[in-house]
Amino acid sequence: MVDKFKIYEACMSSIESRIQAIQEALDAAITAGNEETKSSVGDKYETGRAMMQMEQDKQRTQLGKAILLKNELSQINLKRQYKKIEKGAVAITDAGCYFIATSIGKVTVEENVIYAISTDAPLAKALMEKKENDVLFFQGKKFIIQKIL
C-alpha cells in the first residue's frame, strides 16, 4: 500500500529539483548575457542581447510556474481522510494510482508509480466525487476505484 506522506515527499522533491534546474539555467543565461554584453558591438550585440533576454524571460516564467506548483502542493492537508475523491486525495484504481494535487506527472514511491495530476486534468475531473468501489469510464477505459487515501 502506498503512503500519502511519501507520495507528497516525492512530489515536493520533484518540484524542488525542477526549481533548482530552472534556477541554474536562469543563472547561466544571465551570465551568458553579461558576457555577450562585454564582448559584442553593433547589430551582433543587439541580437545576442535580445536572445539572452528571451532565454532569461523563458526561465523566469518556468521558475514562476514551478514555484506556483510548490505553493499549491504545500496547501494539501495530508492528515485529512477522504471519503470521496477531491483535491488532496490519492485515488487507487485498477488502472493506476493518482494523487489529485497539482500537475507534476509521474513519481515513483517504493516501486509504485503514482501520477500527480491537477484538478484541471480531464482524468481528475472524471474522478472527482467518486467513492471507493465506484466505476467510471474515461476515454473508453474502465476505472474501478479501489481505495481512497
SVG drawing of the C-alpha trace seen along z (x, -y; Angstrom):
<svg xmlns="http://www.w3.org/2000/svg" viewBox="-20 -49 55 52">
<polyline fill="none" stroke="black" stroke-width="0.4" points="0.0,0.0 1.3,-3.4 1.7,-6.1 0.3,-9.5 3.1,-11.2 5.7,-9.5 3.8,-10.5 3.8,-14.1 7.5,-14.0 8.3,-12.5 6.2,-15.2 7.8,-18.0 11.3,-16.6 10.4,-16.6 9.3,-20.2 12.3,-21.3 14.6,-19.5 12.8,-21.3 13.1,-24.7 16.9,-24.1 17.4,-23.1 15.5,-26.2 17.4,-28.5 20.7,-27.1 19.6,-27.6 18.5,-31.1 21.8,-31.9 23.6,-30.5 21.5,-32.7 22.2,-35.8 26.0,-35.0 25.9,-34.4 24.0,-37.6 26.6,-39.6 29.4,-38.1 27.7,-38.8 27.4,-42.4 31.1,-42.6 32.3,-41.0 30.0,-42.3 29.4,-45.5 26.9,-46.7 24.0,-44.7 25.5,-41.4 25.5,-42.8 21.8,-43.7 20.8,-40.4 22.8,-38.4 21.5,-40.6 17.9,-40.1 18.3,-36.3 19.8,-36.2 16.9,-38.3 14.4,-36.0 16.1,-33.0 16.1,-34.7 12.4,-35.6 11.6,-32.0 13.5,-30.7 11.8,-33.2 8.4,-32.2 9.2,-28.5 10.5,-29.3 7.3,-31.2 5.2,-28.2 7.3,-25.8 7.0,-27.9 3.2,-28.1 3.2,-24.3 5.2,-24.1 2.8,-26.5 -0.2,-24.6 1.2,-21.3 2.2,-22.8 -1.5,-23.6 -2.6,-20.0 -3.7,-18.7 -2.0,-15.3 -3.8,-14.3 -7.3,-14.6 -9.2,-11.4 -11.2,-11.4 -14.5,-9.6 -14.6,-10.7 -12.1,-11.9 -11.3,-15.6 -8.2,-17.8 -5.6,-16.2 -6.9,-12.7 -5.0,-9.7 -7.2,-7.6 -6.0,-4.0 -7.7,-2.4 -7.3,0.9 -5.7,-1.2 -3.2,-3.2 -2.7,-5.5 -3.5,-9.2 -2.6,-12.0 -5.1,-14.8 -3.0,-17.7 -1.0,-19.6 0.4,-18.8 3.7,-17.1 3.4,-14.0 4.8,-10.6 6.6,-9.9 7.8,-6.6 7.4,-5.7 8.8,-2.4 8.5,-0.9 4.9,-2.2 4.1,-4.6 1.9,-7.5 0.6,-10.2 0.3,-13.6 -2.3,-15.4 -4.0,-18.8 -7.7,-19.1 -8.0,-20.6 -6.8,-17.4 -9.6,-15.7 -9.0,-12.4 -9.1,-14.3 -12.4,-15.9 -13.8,-12.4 -12.6,-11.0 -13.9,-13.9 -16.6,-13.0 -16.2,-9.3 -16.1,-6.9 -14.5,-3.5 -15.8,-0.8 -17.3,-3.3 -16.7,-2.5 -16.2,-5.2 -15.4,-5.2 -12.8,-7.6 -11.7,-7.8 -13.1,-4.3 -11.2,-2.8 -12.9,-1.4 -11.6,-2.5 -12.6,-0.9 -11.9,-3.0 -10.3,-0.5 -9.1,-2.8 -9.1,-6.5 -6.3,-7.9"/>
</svg>
